[in-house]
Amino acid sequence: MSEPVDPRAPIEQRGLYFEEFEVGARYRHRPGRTATEADNVLFTTLTMNPQALHLDAAYAATQPFGRPLINSLWTLATMVGLSVAQLTQGTLVAQVGLDDISFPAPLFAGDTLIVESEVLAARISGSRPGQGVVTLRHTGRNQDGVVVAAASRIVLVWCRDRGES
């Protein structure tokens, strides 16, 4: 018989342990994140990317989208970041990889990135006892629902009982 739970006990915000991931489950991560020109310039210059499409408004005005594009790697990083609190905060061992990354539409300063994640696969690690491998599909949309980014992400997470294999 389990012990009664004290309703006054603090509840710790954390990600999911391996056993809590259900294949097919979808998570909507809120709030979204509005991209700013400052985000774009800072990220682009911090990563040593001189692409004029991100940094030069006059040049970008002469290109097909007519204005600076938010750096796609900022979009990818922010898309993953928006999922952390709900999925992997404190339960992540390591990010294993990213795959099938696409940016089907541009993101601009002033657009709000809204992210949803789906659990595609989950299996116990064969080489790391007490850990599991989870594949997530992150999809980022702008405020109008247009998909601006998508990526599959493979993560290594702790099992609830780290002694299990």
N, C-alpha and C positions, 0 to 999 in steps of 0.2 A: 504494500500500500504506500502510495507516495505521500510525502509530507504536505500539509496545507501551504499555499502560497500567501505570503504577507502582502496584501494589496497596497501597503505603503512602501514596500521595498522599491528602490529605484530600478527602472528598466534601462538597460544599456543598449544604445543603438549600435548595431553591428551588421555585417554582411551575413551571408548564408553559409552554413557548414555544408559539406558535400551532401549529406543525407537530406538536406532541405531543398536541394535543386530538383525540380521535376521537369523532365523533358516535355516540351510543349508549353510550359508556363511562360506568360508574357508579363513584363513589368514596364509600367509607365513611370519614368523618372521625372519628378517635378520638384521644384520649379524648373523651367527652361533657363537658358542663358542668352541674353541679348548681346550679340557681337558688336563691339565698338571699333571705331577707327584706331583708337589707342591700342586695343588688343592686337589688332592686325599689324600695326607698325612695330609694336614691341616684340611680338612673337617672331615676326619676319626678320627683324634685325638681330634679335638674340640668337637665331638659328643661322645667321650669316647668309641669308637668302636675298640676293639683290634683285629679285624678279620685279620689274617695273609694274607689272599688273597688280602688285600688292602695295607698292610704295609711291607711285607717281600718278597722281590723279589726272594730270594733263595727258600723259601717255595713255592711260587706261581709257580716257574719254574717246580716243581714236580707235579703240579696239571693239570687237563685236558686242561686249556687254556694256560698254559705254561708261563704266565706272570701276573703281578698284574692287577686286575680288578679295574676299577673306581667304587667307592662306588655308589651303585644304588640310594641311597638317595640324593647324590650330583646330579646325573643325573636327578632325579625327580625335585629337587629344582631348578636346572638350566633350565630345560624345562619350568617350570612355570614362572621363572624369565624372560626368553626370550620373553614371551608373554605380559608382563606387559605394556610396553610402548605403544603398539598398542591397547590393549584391556581394561586395568583396571586402568591405571595411573590416579589418581585424581578422578576417578568415582567409585572406589570400596568402599563399606561400610565394608564388611567382607568376608572372605573365609568361606563357610559353610561346605564344606566337599570335600573329595577325594574318588573316588570309582574306581573299576575295573582297578587297577594298575597292569601293567605287564612289565617285562624286558625280552623280547624274545631273545635278543642277547647281548653279552657283549660290553661295551665301554672301550677302553684302552687309556692310556696317548698318546697324539698325534692325537687322533681321534677328528673330529669336529662334535659337536652336532648341528643339524639343526632341527628346530621345526615348525610344522604346527598345527593350531587349527581350529576346526570346531564347530560351534554353533549347539548344539543338541536340546535345548529347551529354552524357555523364557516365563516367566509369571510374572504378577504383584504380589507382595507379598500380601497375605491376612491379614497379621498382622502388617506390617510395611509400613505405608503410604509414598508415594513418593519414594518407592524402588521396585526393581524387582529382581527376581531370574533367573539366567542364568546358563545353564549347557553347559560346553565346553568339547570337547575331544581334548586333547593335544597328538600329536604323535611326538616322537623324532627319528630322523634317523642319522646315521653316514654319513660321506662324500661319501660313496658308495651307499647310499640310503637304507641301511639295517635298519629296525626298531629295535631300541635298547630300547625303552621305550614308554609306552602309559598310559594315565590316564584320567578319567573323573573328572572334577572339577566343583563344584557348587559354584557360587559366588553370593553375594548380592551386587547390584549396584544401584546407584542413578538414578532416573528418571530425565529427563532434567528439568522439573518443579517439584521441590521437594514437592510442595504442592498438586500435583495430587496423587490419590490413585488408 
